[in-house]
Amino acid sequence: METRVAVISIIVENNDTVEELNRLLHDYSEYIIGRMGIPYRAKGVNIISLAVDAPQDTIAALAGKIGSLSGISAKTAYSNV
């Protein structure tokens, strides 16, 4: 199956949902190339950049599940490769 490379940008404003987020990331770990997290204490948010290589439907499903968590938003940028 053809895969795409993408970056999912995640903003966490509600720390109560971090456990659910980590569970989702564990479930999709086979597709994750790398992850960078930045706690921005001055604004009380966490910023996560997630690089993935997966079928487009899988990327969309993961981003949708992440975005449906309370206090978390996610946006995806796809490569042209």
Phi, psi and omega in degrees: 000140182286138179243164177231153175262135181211164173238128175255119178265128186235131174245122180254114178254348182234104183292347179292341183258004183298322180298318178295320178299313180297325177296317177297316181296325176295318180298329181254017187300333180294341181260350186275123177277315181194164183216136176230127179242137180232114174280122179255084187297327182299329180253354179071031178231163173241138181244126181235133175247124186239116177266129183227155173226106188201167172301147184302321179298323179292318178297314180297320179296315180297312180298320178295318179294320178295313182295339180278350178288143182296127177078014179231134175239150182218141175226146184241137172239126182260145172280166177269003182278000000 
